[in-house]
């Protein structure tokens, strides 16, 4: 796994997954506009831990979710 430096996330613009429900159920948020990485957190715990993925790894993950893993 590629290791990346922890970016400064103060003032990051977080957006909730389009699959989140209105009752505040299991929600994932990502922050856009952080060069080279995609920060991910649990919207129910905004002060909790944040995972930071390289853009390429996050794109592959989302692609697998939407199209299925390549075999």
N, C-alpha and C positions, 0 to 999 in steps of 0.2 A: 504494500500500500504506500502510495506517495504521501510524504509528510509535508504539511504546509505551515507557514507561520501563522500565528493567531492574529487576525486583523483587529483593529479598533472598531468595535461595533456600537460605540456610543453614537446615538443619533441615526442608527440604521433604520431604513424604512422597511418594516416587516409587512408581509402580506400573508393572509391565511389561505390555505388550500381551498380550491373551488369545491372540493368534496366534503368540506366541513359542514356540519349541520348548524341550524340556527340556535339550538339549545346549548351550544358550547361543548359538544361531544368531543371525541378524539380528534384533535386538530393539530395540524402541522403548519408551521409558519416558516417562510424563507425570506431572506433579505436580499433584495436586488441591488445592483450597483456597486458591489464590493469587488474590486479587480482581482480576477483569477480564482475566486472561491465562491461557494454558495453556503452561507450560514443557515442552519436549520435548528429549530427549537420547538418545544411543546407550547402551544398557545396558552394552555392552562397554567404554565409555570414560566412566565416571561423572564423572571429573574433566576431561573434554574440554568442547568447546563445547556450549552450550545455546541452542536456538532458542526464542523467546518469541512466541507468537501471541495476538492479541486473541481473546477467547472467541468472538465472532461469526464470525471467520474460521476458527477451528478447527472450530466446529460445522458450517459450510458444507463444509469439507474432508471431515469424517467423513460427512456426509450424502451427498456425492458418491461417496464410496467404497462406501457401503452401498446407495444407490439409483440411482446413475448421475447424471451432470450434467444439469441441466435444459437443454432446447434451446429 
